[in-house]
Amino acid sequence: MVAYFTAPFEILLFRFFDIAKVFPASTLEKLPGGAGIVLDDVMAGIYTLVILRLIFSWRL
């Protein structure tokens, strides 16, 4: 149930980190071929996960 409730927030966070290219995502994006594009998105997902975990652990 929590996953559905936070879905819009998750998408916004992911898009923010995907566009902002916070270190090391900016470095990963420069890798050759499709690996850089994929790893950049993976890093944005990791940032999103960390932020959501912190929010839920603090029960905000």
N, C-alpha and C positions, 0 to 999 in steps of 0.2 A: 504494500500500500504506500509506503514511503517513497518508493521509486517513482510511482506515478505522480505523486504530489510535487516532487522536486524536479520533474522532467523539464519544464520550461527554464528553470534556474540553471540546470545542468547544461542545457543547450547554450544559454547566454554565456555562461562561464567558459565553456569549451570554445565558442566562437571568439570570445575576448582573447583567450590565450593563443588561439590559432592565428589571429590577426596581429597581436602584439609581438609575437615571436620573442618571448622572454628567454634569456640565456638558460640553457644551451640549445633551445629549439632553433635559434637563428644560425647556430653553427651546424646543427644536424641538417638543416635545409640545404646546405651547400654541398652535401655529399652527392656523388655522381649518380645519375640514373634516377630511377623511381624510388630508391632507398631513402633519399633525402626527403622527398615529399611524404612518404609514409612515416618515417621516424619523427618528422616535425609534428604530424598529427598525433602520434603516440605520446609525444612529450606533452602536448596540449591536454590530452586525456589524463595523463598522470597528474599534471597541475590541478585539473578539475577535481580529480579524486581526492587529492590531498586537502584542498580547500573544503570540499563537502564533508570529509571526515572530521576536520577541525570544527566546522560549524556544528555537526551533530554531536561531537564529543563535548562541546561546550553548551549544548542544548539551547541554542539561540533560536 
